[in-house]
Amino acid sequence: QKEVEQDPGPLSVPEGAIVSLNCTYSNSAFQYFMWYRQYSRKGPELLMYTYSSGNKEDGRFTAQVDKSSKYISLFIRDSQPSDSATYLCARGGAGANSKLTFGKGITLSVRP
Amino acid sequence: GAGVSQTPSNKVTEKGKYVELRCDPISGHTALYWYRQSLGQGPEFLIYFQGTGAADDSGLPNDRFFAVRPEGSVSTLKIQRTERGDSAVYLCASSSDRGQGYTFGSGTRLTVV
């Protein structure tokens, strides 16, 4: 089993839809979870950073970590065509600056 | 600088040649990371520097890969005797002591022909 598994894509939704992106992870020892957005031919850009369990909201984006089920989710409200990108979930190691393990990424397309 | 700068943005090399990829992190960031991203995959960790020293090089695939950061700022990833399987986007990232996620550069797209 890979350390971080991400739902396969691609995903296409109409503008204004609520998007739910999901990942599972295998090792419950880790505390840091992130979501990155990657546009074509660009580096990943940090969207959300969470420590331990719970929800974190930033504008139209909500990140959720459920440690009991080892589930990480990203919700995008009122999706826009500019949200079309690849979304990568990642988990950190024991320290804040430790290496990240990424999922494969899911490509989202928001249709106008 | 304002962001993480990587040069060159594209590199095409012949099998067996030596290549160097450069990363200029955000000013003041002490931690620097190299990742490799193949098509359709997430980035895979290669090496992490804290200051001048490699704190974790467990992701380097073999001894053809080597990275340095002699003055604790700019880093160079060096690949000897390149193979076609080395073709990928090589990403560099940096972060401050506070952690809370990295800032990535746009990457160097390496193609070995």
Interface residues (C-beta under 8 A of the other chain):
Chain A: V4 Q6 Y32 M34 Y36 R41 K42 G43 P44 E45 L46 Y49 L88 A90 G95 A96 N97 S98 K99 L100 T101 F102 G103 K104 G105
Chain B: V4 A31 Y33 G40 Q41 G42 P43 E44 F45 Y48 Q50 D56 G59 L91 A93 S95 D97 R98 G99 Q100 G101 Y102 T103 F104 G105 S106 G107 R109
